[in-house]
Amino acid sequence: MRVNCICPGAIDTPMIADGLQNKEVANNYTAGRLGRVGQPEEVAHAALFLGSDEACYITGLIMPVDGGWSVQ
């Protein structure tokens, strides 16, 4: 059995759309290393990879998909 976890950062979804209208909040969302919010497809690509045969020997992974926001 394989168990992995995807930890998305700020992703451009309806949930954060109102926050992105506020400049101060938007600046917090884009404070990561890449300077932008992510797209839903970017999280989907991570999930597809982890569910594919290419990731068959990966388990116990915590995968941030957050544009570098969690890098210290």
mmCIF file of the N, C-alpha and C atoms, coordinates in Angstrom:
data_MODEL
# 
_entry.id   MODEL 
# 
loop_
_atom_site.group_PDB 
_atom_site.id 
_atom_site.type_symbol 
_atom_site.label_atom_id 
_atom_site.label_alt_id 
_atom_site.label_comp_id 
_atom_site.label_asym_id 
_atom_site.label_entity_id 
_atom_site.label_seq_id 
_atom_site.pdbx_PDB_ins_code 
_atom_site.Cartn_x 
_atom_site.Cartn_y 
_atom_site.Cartn_z 
_atom_site.occupancy 
_atom_site.B_iso_or_equiv 
_atom_site.pdbx_formal_charge 
_atom_site.auth_seq_id 
_atom_site.auth_comp_id 
_atom_site.auth_asym_id 
_atom_site.auth_atom_id 
_atom_site.pdbx_PDB_model_num 
ATOM 1   N N  . MET A 1 1  ? 0.843   -1.174 0.000   1.00 0.00 ? 1  MET A N  1 
ATOM 2   C CA . MET A 1 1  ? 0.000   0.000  0.000   1.00 0.00 ? 1  MET A CA 1 
ATOM 3   C C  . MET A 1 1  ? 0.890   1.239  0.000   1.00 0.00 ? 1  MET A C  1 
ATOM 4   N N  . ARG A 1 2  ? 0.515   2.224  -0.835  1.00 0.00 ? 2  ARG A N  1 
ATOM 5   C CA . ARG A 1 2  ? 1.236   3.494  -0.883  1.00 0.00 ? 2  ARG A CA 1 
ATOM 6   C C  . ARG A 1 2  ? 0.347   4.599  -0.328  1.00 0.00 ? 2  ARG A C  1 
ATOM 7   N N  . VAL A 1 3  ? 0.941   5.481  0.453   1.00 0.00 ? 3  VAL A N  1 
ATOM 8   C CA . VAL A 1 3  ? 0.216   6.621  0.999   1.00 0.00 ? 3  VAL A CA 1 
ATOM 9   C C  . VAL A 1 3  ? 1.072   7.862  0.790   1.00 0.00 ? 3  VAL A C  1 
ATOM 10  N N  . ASN A 1 4  ? 0.544   8.834  0.071   1.00 0.00 ? 4  ASN A N  1 
ATOM 11  C CA . ASN A 1 4  ? 1.231   10.086 -0.184  1.00 0.00 ? 4  ASN A CA 1 
ATOM 12  C C  . ASN A 1 4  ? 0.246   11.228 0.054   1.00 0.00 ? 4  ASN A C  1 
ATOM 13  N N  . CYS A 1 5  ? 0.782   12.418 0.229   1.00 0.00 ? 5  CYS A N  1 
ATOM 14  C CA . CYS A 1 5  ? -0.050  13.577 0.546   1.00 0.00 ? 5  CYS A CA 1 
ATOM 15  C C  . CYS A 1 5  ? 0.355   14.757 -0.327  1.00 0.00 ? 5  CYS A C  1 
ATOM 16  N N  . ILE A 1 6  ? -0.614  15.413 -0.944  1.00 0.00 ? 6  ILE A N  1 
ATOM 17  C CA . ILE A 1 6  ? -0.375  16.633 -1.698  1.00 0.00 ? 6  ILE A CA 1 
ATOM 18  C C  . ILE A 1 6  ? -0.855  17.796 -0.836  1.00 0.00 ? 6  ILE A C  1 
ATOM 19  N N  . CYS A 1 7  ? 0.025   18.778 -0.644  1.00 0.00 ? 7  CYS A N  1 
ATOM 20  C CA . CYS A 1 7  ? -0.295  19.953 0.173   1.00 0.00 ? 7  CYS A CA 1 
ATOM 21  C C  . CYS A 1 7  ? -0.303  21.193 -0.709  1.00 0.00 ? 7  CYS A C  1 
ATOM 22  N N  . PRO A 1 8  ? -1.450  21.547 -1.267  1.00 0.00 ? 8  PRO A N  1 
ATOM 23  C CA . PRO A 1 8  ? -1.497  22.710 -2.149  1.00 0.00 ? 8  PRO A CA 1 
ATOM 24  C C  . PRO A 1 8  ? -1.402  24.015 -1.370  1.00 0.00 ? 8  PRO A C  1 
ATOM 25  N N  . GLY A 1 9  ? -0.809  24.994 -2.009  1.00 0.00 ? 9  GLY A N  1 
ATOM 26  C CA . GLY A 1 9  ? -0.784  26.348 -1.457  1.00 0.00 ? 9  GLY A CA 1 
ATOM 27  C C  . GLY A 1 9  ? -1.984  27.108 -1.976  1.00 0.00 ? 9  GLY A C  1 
ATOM 28  N N  . ALA A 1 10 ? -1.782  28.388 -2.230  1.00 0.00 ? 10 ALA A N  1 
ATOM 29  C CA . ALA A 1 10 ? -2.857  29.228 -2.768  1.00 0.00 ? 10 ALA A CA 1 
ATOM 30  C C  . ALA A 1 10 ? -3.092  28.847 -4.230  1.00 0.00 ? 10 ALA A C  1 
ATOM 31  N N  . ILE A 1 11 ? -4.258  28.317 -4.499  1.00 0.00 ? 11 ILE A N  1 
ATOM 32  C CA . ILE A 1 11 ? -4.618  27.869 -5.845  1.00 0.00 ? 11 ILE A CA 1 
ATOM 33  C C  . ILE A 1 11 ? -5.774  28.741 -6.336  1.00 0.00 ? 11 ILE A C  1 
ATOM 34  N N  . ASP A 1 12 ? -5.700  29.161 -7.576  1.00 0.00 ? 12 ASP A N  1 
ATOM 35  C CA . ASP A 1 12 ? -6.699  30.048 -8.171  1.00 0.00 ? 12 ASP A CA 1 
ATOM 36  C C  . ASP A 1 12 ? -8.027  29.310 -8.343  1.00 0.00 ? 12 ASP A C  1 
ATOM 37  N N  . THR A 1 13 ? -8.823  29.350 -7.294  1.00 0.00 ? 13 THR A N  1 
ATOM 38  C CA . THR A 1 13 ? -10.140 28.711 -7.277  1.00 0.00 ? 13 THR A CA 1 
ATOM 39  C C  . THR A 1 13 ? -11.162 29.715 -6.770  1.00 0.00 ? 13 THR A C  1 
ATOM 40  N N  . PRO A 1 14 ? -12.439 29.429 -6.910  1.00 0.00 ? 14 PRO A N  1 
ATOM 41  C CA . PRO A 1 14 ? -13.453 30.345 -6.388  1.00 0.00 ? 14 PRO A CA 1 
ATOM 42  C C  . PRO A 1 14 ? -13.300 30.621 -4.883  1.00 0.00 ? 14 PRO A C  1 
ATOM 43  N N  . MET A 1 15 ? -12.701 29.685 -4.152  1.00 0.00 ? 15 MET A N  1 
ATOM 44  C CA . MET A 1 15 ? -12.547 29.860 -2.709  1.00 0.00 ? 15 MET A CA 1 
ATOM 45  C C  . MET A 1 15 ? -11.679 31.073 -2.363  1.00 0.00 ? 15 MET A C  1 
ATOM 46  N N  . ILE A 1 16 ? -10.674 31.376 -3.174  1.00 0.00 ? 16 ILE A N  1 
ATOM 47  C CA . ILE A 1 16 ? -9.809  32.520 -2.867  1.00 0.00 ? 16 ILE A CA 1 
ATOM 48  C C  . ILE A 1 16 ? -10.037 33.711 -3.801  1.00 0.00 ? 16 ILE A C  1 
ATOM 49  N N  . ALA A 1 17 ? -10.994 33.612 -4.686  1.00 0.00 ? 17 ALA A N  1 
ATOM 50  C CA . ALA A 1 17 ? -11.232 34.681 -5.669  1.00 0.00 ? 17 ALA A CA 1 
ATOM 51  C C  . ALA A 1 17 ? -11.499 36.024 -4.997  1.00 0.00 ? 17 ALA A C  1 
ATOM 52  N N  . ASP A 1 18 ? -12.314 36.057 -3.954  1.00 0.00 ? 18 ASP A N  1 
ATOM 53  C CA . ASP A 1 18 ? -12.597 37.314 -3.273  1.00 0.00 ? 18 ASP A CA 1 
ATOM 54  C C  . ASP A 1 18 ? -11.342 37.884 -2.638  1.00 0.00 ? 18 ASP A C  1 
ATOM 55  N N  . GLY A 1 19 ? -10.532 37.024 -2.057  1.00 0.00 ? 19 GLY A N  1 
ATOM 56  C CA . GLY A 1 19 ? -9.288  37.475 -1.442  1.00 0.00 ? 19 GLY A CA 1 
ATOM 57  C C  . GLY A 1 19 ? -8.332  38.087 -2.440  1.00 0.00 ? 19 GLY A C  1 
ATOM 58  N N  . LEU A 1 20 ? -8.321  37.580 -3.659  1.00 0.00 ? 20 LEU A N  1 
ATOM 59  C CA . LEU A 1 20 ? -7.419  38.104 -4.677  1.00 0.00 ? 20 LEU A CA 1 
ATOM 60  C C  . LEU A 1 20 ? -7.812  39.509 -5.121  1.00 0.00 ? 20 LEU A C  1 
ATOM 61  N N  . GLN A 1 21 ? -9.063  39.922 -4.863  1.00 0.00 ? 21 GLN A N  1 
ATOM 62  C CA . GLN A 1 21 ? -9.500  41.275 -5.195  1.00 0.00 ? 21 GLN A CA 1 
ATOM 63  C C  . GLN A 1 21 ? -8.906  42.307 -4.230  1.00 0.00 ? 21 GLN A C  1 
ATOM 64  N N  . ASN A 1 22 ? -8.574  41.884 -3.022  1.00 0.00 ? 22 ASN A N  1 
ATOM 65  C CA . ASN A 1 22 ? -7.963  42.749 -2.019  1.00 0.00 ? 22 ASN A CA 1 
ATOM 66  C C  . ASN A 1 22 ? -6.454  42.715 -2.214  1.00 0.00 ? 22 ASN A C  1 
ATOM 67  N N  . LYS A 1 23 ? -5.840  43.870 -2.474  1.00 0.00 ? 23 LYS A N  1 
ATOM 68  C CA . LYS A 1 23 ? -4.414  43.922 -2.816  1.00 0.00 ? 23 LYS A CA 1 
ATOM 69  C C  . LYS A 1 23 ? -3.529  43.365 -1.703  1.00 0.00 ? 23 LYS A C  1 
ATOM 70  N N  . GLU A 1 24 ? -3.846  43.684 -0.452  1.00 0.00 ? 24 GLU A N  1 
ATOM 71  C CA . GLU A 1 24 ? -3.033  43.191 0.665   1.00 0.00 ? 24 GLU A CA 1 
ATOM 72  C C  . GLU A 1 24 ? -3.108  41.672 0.783   1.00 0.00 ? 24 GLU A C  1 
ATOM 73  N N  . VAL A 1 25 ? -4.304  41.138 0.657   1.00 0.00 ? 25 VAL A N  1 
ATOM 74  C CA . VAL A 1 25 ? -4.484  39.679 0.713   1.00 0.00 ? 25 VAL A CA 1 
ATOM 75  C C  . VAL A 1 25 ? -3.807  39.024 -0.495  1.00 0.00 ? 25 VAL A C  1 
ATOM 76  N N  . ALA A 1 26 ? -3.970  39.607 -1.670  1.00 0.00 ? 26 ALA A N  1 
ATOM 77  C CA . ALA A 1 26 ? -3.350  39.061 -2.886  1.00 0.00 ? 26 ALA A CA 1 
ATOM 78  C C  . ALA A 1 26 ? -1.833  39.034 -2.742  1.00 0.00 ? 26 ALA A C  1 
ATOM 79  N N  . ASN A 1 27 ? -1.249  40.056 -2.130  1.00 0.00 ? 27 ASN A N  1 
ATOM 80  C CA . ASN A 1 27 ? 0.203   40.064 -1.912  1.00 0.00 ? 27 ASN A CA 1 
ATOM 81  C C  . ASN A 1 27 ? 0.633   38.922 -1.005  1.00 0.00 ? 27 ASN A C  1 
ATOM 82  N N  . ASN A 1 28 ? -0.183  38.588 -0.008  1.00 0.00 ? 28 ASN A N  1 
ATOM 83  C CA . ASN A 1 28 ? 0.135   37.447 0.862   1.00 0.00 ? 28 ASN A CA 1 
ATOM 84  C C  . ASN A 1 28 ? 0.068   36.136 0.089   1.00 0.00 ? 28 ASN A C  1 
ATOM 85  N N  . TYR A 1 29 ? -0.927  36.005 -0.780  1.00 0.00 ? 29 TYR A N  1 
ATOM 86  C CA . TYR A 1 29 ? -1.062  34.793 -1.575  1.00 0.00 ? 29 TYR A CA 1 
ATOM 87  C C  . TYR A 1 29 ? 0.100   34.619 -2.543  1.00 0.00 ? 29 TYR A C  1 
ATOM 88  N N  . THR A 1 30 ? 0.654   35.714 -3.027  1.00 0.00 ? 30 THR A N  1 
ATOM 89  C CA . THR A 1 30 ? 1.716   35.631 -4.035  1.00 0.00 ? 30 THR A CA 1 
ATOM 90  C C  . THR A 1 30 ? 3.105   35.800 -3.433  1.00 0.00 ? 30 THR A C  1 
ATOM 91  N N  . ALA A 1 31 ? 3.227   35.642 -2.129  1.00 0.00 ? 31 ALA A N  1 
ATOM 92  C CA . ALA A 1 31 ? 4.510   35.844 -1.459  1.00 0.00 ? 31 ALA A CA 1 
ATOM 93  C C  . ALA A 1 31 ? 5.464   34.658 -1.631  1.00 0.00 ? 31 ALA A C  1 
ATOM 94  N N  . GLY A 1 32 ? 5.047   33.602 -2.283  1.00 0.00 ? 32 GLY A N  1 
ATOM 95  C CA . GLY A 1 32 ? 5.907   32.433 -2.481  1.00 0.00 ? 32 GLY A CA 1 
ATOM 96  C C  . GLY A 1 32 ? 7.036   32.711 -3.450  1.00 0.00 ? 32 GLY A C  1 
ATOM 97  N N  . ARG A 1 33 ? 7.907   31.747 -3.634  1.00 0.00 ? 33 ARG A N  1 
ATOM 98  C CA . ARG A 1 33 ? 9.088   31.910 -4.479  1.00 0.00 ? 33 ARG A CA 1 
ATOM 99  C C  . ARG A 1 33 ? 8.745   32.202 -5.939  1.00 0.00 ? 33 ARG A C  1 
ATOM 100 N N  . LEU A 1 34 ? 7.618   31.704 -6.419  1.00 0.00 ? 34 LEU A N  1 
ATOM 101 C CA . LEU A 1 34 ? 7.252   31.922 -7.812  1.00 0.00 ? 34 LEU A CA 1 
ATOM 102 C C  . LEU A 1 34 ? 6.428   33.190 -8.005  1.00 0.00 ? 34 LEU A C  1 
ATOM 103 N N  . GLY A 1 35 ? 5.950   33.800 -6.928  1.00 0.00 ? 35 GLY A N  1 
ATOM 104 C CA . GLY A 1 35 ? 5.273   35.079 -7.007  1.00 0.00 ? 35 GLY A CA 1 
ATOM 105 C C  . GLY A 1 35 ? 3.908   35.075 -7.662  1.00 0.00 ? 35 GLY A C  1 
ATOM 106 N N  . ARG A 1 36 ? 3.212   33.965 -7.600  1.00 0.00 ? 36 ARG A N  1 
ATOM 107 C CA . ARG A 1 36 ? 1.873   33.892 -8.193  1.00 0.00 ? 36 ARG A CA 1 
ATOM 108 C C  . ARG A 1 36 ? 1.091   32.799 -7.488  1.00 0.00 ? 36 ARG A C  1 
ATOM 109 N N  . VAL A 1 37 ? -0.208  32.811 -7.677  1.00 0.00 ? 37 VAL A N  1 
ATOM 110 C CA . VAL A 1 37 ? -1.014  31.700 -7.167  1.00 0.00 ? 37 VAL A CA 1 
ATOM 111 C C  . VAL A 1 37 ? -0.941  30.564 -8.186  1.00 0.00 ? 37 VAL A C  1 
ATOM 112 N N  . GLY A 1 38 ? -1.168  29.361 -7.715  1.00 0.00 ? 38 GLY A N  1 
ATOM 113 C CA . GLY A 1 38 ? -1.124  28.199 -8.596  1.00 0.00 ? 38 GLY A CA 1 
ATOM 114 C C  . GLY A 1 38 ? -2.430  28.007 -9.349  1.00 0.00 ? 38 GLY A C  1 
ATOM 115 N N  . GLN A 1 39 ? -2.373  27.160 -10.329 1.00 0.00 ? 39 GLN A N  1 
ATOM 116 C CA . GLN A 1 39 ? -3.552  26.811 -11.116 1.00 0.00 ? 39 GLN A CA 1 
ATOM 117 C C  . GLN A 1 39 ? -4.014  25.411 -10.718 1.00 0.00 ? 39 GLN A C  1 
ATOM 118 N N  . PRO A 1 40 ? -5.316  25.147 -10.754 1.00 0.00 ? 40 PRO A N  1 
ATOM 119 C CA . PRO A 1 40 ? -5.812  23.825 -10.376 1.00 0.00 ? 40 PRO A CA 1 
ATOM 120 C C  . PRO A 1 40 ? -5.128  22.699 -11.153 1.00 0.00 ? 40 PRO A C  1 
ATOM 121 N N  . GLU A 1 41 ? -4.787  22.952 -12.402 1.00 0.00 ? 41 GLU A N  1 
ATOM 122 C CA . GLU A 1 41 ? -4.139  21.919 -13.221 1.00 0.00 ? 41 GLU A CA 1 
ATOM 123 C C  . GLU A 1 41 ? -2.784  21.510 -12.642 1.00 0.00 ? 41 GLU A C  1 
ATOM 124 N N  . GLU A 1 42 ? -2.118  22.436 -11.957 1.00 0.00 ? 42 GLU A N  1 
ATOM 125 C CA . GLU A 1 42 ? -0.804  22.116 -11.388 1.00 0.00 ? 42 GLU A CA 1 
ATOM 126 C C  . GLU A 1 42 ? -0.922  21.125 -10.235 1.00 0.00 ? 42 GLU A C  1 
ATOM 127 N N  . VAL A 1 43 ? -1.983  21.234 -9.468  1.00 0.00 ? 43 VAL A N  1 
ATOM 128 C CA . VAL A 1 43 ? -2.239  20.255 -8.412  1.00 0.00 ? 43 VAL A CA 1 
ATOM 129 C C  . VAL A 1 43 ? -2.658  18.929 -9.039  1.00 0.00 ? 43 VAL A C  1 
ATOM 130 N N  . ALA A 1 44 ? -3.461  19.003 -10.085 1.00 0.00 ? 44 ALA A N  1 
ATOM 131 C CA . ALA A 1 44 ? -3.902  17.792 -10.777 1.00 0.00 ? 44 ALA A CA 1 
ATOM 132 C C  . ALA A 1 44 ? -2.713  17.030 -11.353 1.00 0.00 ? 44 ALA A C  1 
ATOM 133 N N  . HIS A 1 45 ? -1.728  17.742 -11.897 1.00 0.00 ? 45 HIS A N  1 
ATOM 134 C CA . HIS A 1 45 ? -0.544  17.068 -12.444 1.00 0.00 ? 45 HIS A CA 1 
ATOM 135 C C  . HIS A 1 45 ? 0.210   16.308 -11.353 1.00 0.00 ? 45 HIS A C  1 
ATOM 136 N N  . ALA A 1 46 ? 0.300   16.896 -10.167 1.00 0.00 ? 46 ALA A N  1 
ATOM 137 C CA . ALA A 1 46 ? 0.962   16.211 -9.052  1.00 0.00 ? 46 ALA A CA 1 
ATOM 138 C C  . ALA A 1 46 ? 0.198   14.939 -8.682  1.00 0.00 ? 46 ALA A C  1 
ATOM 139 N N  . ALA A 1 47 ? -1.132  15.038 -8.633  1.00 0.00 ? 47 ALA A N  1 
ATOM 140 C CA . ALA A 1 47 ? -1.953  13.866 -8.304  1.00 0.00 ? 47 ALA A CA 1 
ATOM 141 C C  . ALA A 1 47 ? -1.830  12.788 -9.374  1.00 0.00 ? 47 ALA A C  1 
ATOM 142 N N  . LEU A 1 48 ? -1.833  13.195 -10.626 1.00 0.00 ? 48 LEU A N  1 
ATOM 143 C CA . LEU A 1 48 ? -1.687  12.217 -11.716 1.00 0.00 ? 48 LEU A CA 1 
ATOM 144 C C  . LEU A 1 48 ? -0.338  11.519 -11.640 1.00 0.00 ? 48 LEU A C  1 
ATOM 145 N N  . PHE A 1 49 ? 0.715   12.272 -11.341 1.00 0.00 ? 49 PHE A N  1 
ATOM 146 C CA . PHE A 1 49 ? 2.035   11.654 -11.208 1.00 0.00 ? 49 PHE A CA 1 
ATOM 147 C C  . PHE A 1 49 ? 2.041   10.633 -10.077 1.00 0.00 ? 49 PHE A C  1 
ATOM 148 N N  . LEU A 1 50 ? 1.550   11.030 -8.903  1.00 0.00 ? 50 LEU A N  1 
ATOM 149 C CA . LEU A 1 50 ? 1.581   10.107 -7.767  1.00 0.00 ? 50 LEU A CA 1 
ATOM 150 C C  . LEU A 1 50 ? 0.715   8.872  -7.988  1.00 0.00 ? 50 LEU A C  1 
ATOM 151 N N  . GLY A 1 51 ? -0.297  8.985  -8.819  1.00 0.00 ? 51 GLY A N  1 
ATOM 152 C CA . GLY A 1 51 ? -1.150  7.841  -9.124  1.00 0.00 ? 51 GLY A CA 1 
ATOM 153 C C  . GLY A 1 51 ? -0.672  7.012  -10.300 1.00 0.00 ? 51 GLY A C  1 
ATOM 154 N N  . SER A 1 52 ? 0.426   7.442  -10.922 1.00 0.00 ? 52 SER A N  1 
ATOM 155 C CA . SER A 1 52 ? 0.904   6.750  -12.117 1.00 0.00 ? 52 SER A CA 1 
ATOM 156 C C  . SER A 1 52 ? 1.932   5.670  -11.782 1.00 0.00 ? 52 SER A C  1 
ATOM 157 N N  . ASP A 1 53 ? 2.235   4.858  -12.782 1.00 0.00 ? 53 ASP A N  1 
ATOM 158 C CA . ASP A 1 53 ? 3.257   3.829  -12.622 1.00 0.00 ? 53 ASP A CA 1 
ATOM 159 C C  . ASP A 1 53 ? 4.638   4.427  -12.378 1.00 0.00 ? 53 ASP A C  1 
ATOM 160 N N  . GLU A 1 54 ? 4.867   5.663  -12.842 1.00 0.00 ? 54 GLU A N  1 
ATOM 161 C CA . GLU A 1 54 ? 6.161   6.303  -12.634 1.00 0.00 ? 54 GLU A CA 1 
ATOM 162 C C  . GLU A 1 54 ? 6.443   6.552  -11.154 1.00 0.00 ? 54 GLU A C  1 
ATOM 163 N N  . ALA A 1 55 ? 5.419   6.603  -10.333 1.00 0.00 ? 55 ALA A N  1 
ATOM 164 C CA . ALA A 1 55 ? 5.582   6.844  -8.897  1.00 0.00 ? 55 ALA A CA 1 
ATOM 165 C C  . ALA A 1 55 ? 5.380   5.566  -8.078  1.00 0.00 ? 55 ALA A C  1 
ATOM 166 N N  . CYS A 1 56 ? 5.520   4.409  -8.707  1.00 0.00 ? 56 CYS A N  1 
ATOM 167 C CA . CYS A 1 56 ? 5.190   3.148  -8.032  1.00 0.00 ? 56 CYS A CA 1 
ATOM 168 C C  . CYS A 1 56 ? 6.094   2.831  -6.840  1.00 0.00 ? 56 CYS A C  1 
ATOM 169 N N  . TYR A 1 57 ? 7.245   3.472  -6.734  1.00 0.00 ? 57 TYR A N  1 
ATOM 170 C CA . TYR A 1 57 ? 8.154   3.197  -5.615  1.00 0.00 ? 57 TYR A CA 1 
ATOM 171 C C  . TYR A 1 57 ? 8.195   4.369  -4.632  1.00 0.00 ? 57 TYR A C  1 
ATOM 172 N N  . ILE A 1 58 ? 7.233   5.273  -4.740  1.00 0.00 ? 58 ILE A N  1 
ATOM 173 C CA . ILE A 1 58 ? 7.157   6.428  -3.852  1.00 0.00 ? 58 ILE A CA 1 
ATOM 174 C C  . ILE A 1 58 ? 6.037   6.202  -2.851  1.00 0.00 ? 58 ILE A C  1 
ATOM 175 N N  . THR A 1 59 ? 6.376   6.313  -1.568  1.00 0.00 ? 59 THR A N  1 
ATOM 176 C CA . THR A 1 59 ? 5.368   6.232  -0.525  1.00 0.00 ? 59 THR A CA 1 
ATOM 177 C C  . THR A 1 59 ? 5.829   7.071  0.659   1.00 0.00 ? 59 THR A C  1 
ATOM 178 N N  . GLY A 1 60 ? 4.881   7.579  1.407   1.00 0.00 ? 60 GLY A N  1 
ATOM 179 C CA . GLY A 1 60 ? 5.195   8.405  2.562   1.00 0.00 ? 60 GLY A CA 1 
ATOM 180 C C  . GLY A 1 60 ? 5.625   9.818  2.191   1.00 0.00 ? 60 GLY A C  1 
ATOM 181 N N  . LEU A 1 61 ? 5.313   10.244 0.995   1.00 0.00 ? 61 LEU A N  1 
ATOM 182 C CA . LEU A 1 61 ? 5.724   11.556 0.510   1.00 0.00 ? 61 LEU A CA 1 
ATOM 183 C C  . LEU A 1 61 ? 4.714   12.627 0.903   1.00 0.00 ? 61 LEU A C  1 
ATOM 184 N N  . ILE A 1 62 ? 5.220   13.743 1.396   1.00 0.00 ? 62 ILE A N  1 
ATOM 185 C CA . ILE A 1 62 ? 4.416   14.942 1.596   1.00 0.00 ? 62 ILE A CA 1 
ATOM 186 C C  . ILE A 1 62 ? 4.886   15.915 0.526   1.00 0.00 ? 62 ILE A C  1 
ATOM 187 N N  . MET A 1 63 ? 4.042   16.144 -0.485  1.00 0.00 ? 63 MET A N  1 
ATOM 188 C CA . MET A 1 63 ? 4.426   16.936 -1.652  1.00 0.00 ? 63 MET A CA 1 
ATOM 189 C C  . MET A 1 63 ? 3.754   18.311 -1.618  1.00 0.00 ? 63 MET A C  1 
ATOM 190 N N  . PRO A 1 64 ? 4.527   19.359 -1.284  1.00 0.00 ? 64 PRO A N  1 
ATOM 191 C CA . PRO A 1 64 ? 3.941   20.687 -1.376  1.00 0.00 ? 64 PRO A CA 1 
ATOM 192 C C  . PRO A 1 64 ? 3.826   21.116 -2.837  1.00 0.00 ? 64 PRO A C  1 
ATOM 193 N N  . VAL A 1 65 ? 2.683   21.628 -3.201  1.00 0.00 ? 65 VAL A N  1 
ATOM 194 C CA . VAL A 1 65 ? 2.458   22.200 -4.530  1.00 0.00 ? 65 VAL A CA 1 
ATOM 195 C C  . VAL A 1 65 ? 2.011   23.635 -4.238  1.00 0.00 ? 65 VAL A C  1 
ATOM 196 N N  . ASP A 1 66 ? 3.012   24.463 -3.874  1.00 0.00 ? 66 ASP A N  1 
ATOM 197 C CA . ASP A 1 66 ? 2.690   25.786 -3.341  1.00 0.00 ? 66 ASP A CA 1 
ATOM 198 C C  . ASP A 1 66 ? 3.571   26.901 -3.894  1.00 0.00 ? 66 ASP A C  1 
ATOM 199 N N  . GLY A 1 67 ? 4.228   26.670 -5.004  1.00 0.00 ? 67 GLY A N  1 
ATOM 200 C CA . GLY A 1 67 ? 5.039   27.707 -5.621  1.00 0.00 ? 67 GLY A CA 1 
ATOM 201 C C  . GLY A 1 67 ? 6.229   28.125 -4.787  1.00 0.00 ? 67 GLY A C  1 
ATOM 202 N N  . GLY A 1 68 ? 6.662   27.276 -3.877  1.00 0.00 ? 68 GLY A N  1 
ATOM 203 C CA . GLY A 1 68 ? 7.814   27.579 -3.041  1.00 0.00 ? 68 GLY A CA 1 
ATOM 204 C C  . GLY A 1 68 ? 7.464   28.309 -1.755  1.00 0.00 ? 68 GLY A C  1 
ATOM 205 N N  . TRP A 1 69 ? 6.175   28.453 -1.469  1.00 0.00 ? 69 TRP A N  1 
ATOM 206 C CA . TRP A 1 69 ? 5.752   29.184 -0.288  1.00 0.00 ? 69 TRP A CA 1 
ATOM 207 C C  . TRP A 1 69 ? 6.266   28.544 0.989   1.00 0.00 ? 69 TRP A C  1 
ATOM 208 N N  . SER A 1 70 ? 6.386   27.213 1.012   1.00 0.00 ? 70 SER A N  1 
ATOM 209 C CA . SER A 1 70 ? 6.817   26.526 2.230   1.00 0.00 ? 70 SER A CA 1 
ATOM 210 C C  . SER A 1 70 ? 8.330   26.435 2.371   1.00 0.00 ? 70 SER A C  1 
ATOM 211 N N  . VAL A 1 71 ? 9.083   26.881 1.363   1.00 0.00 ? 71 VAL A N  1 
ATOM 212 C CA . VAL A 1 71 ? 10.538  26.872 1.442   1.00 0.00 ? 71 VAL A CA 1 
ATOM 213 C C  . VAL A 1 71 ? 10.978  27.959 2.420   1.00 0.00 ? 71 VAL A C  1 
ATOM 214 N N  . GLN A 1 72 ? 11.885  27.593 3.303   1.00 0.00 ? 72 GLN A N  1 
ATOM 215 C CA . GLN A 1 72 ? 12.331  28.578 4.284   1.00 0.00 ? 72 GLN A CA 1 
ATOM 216 C C  . GLN A 1 72 ? 13.711  29.072 4.002   1.00 0.00 ? 72 GLN A C  1 
# 
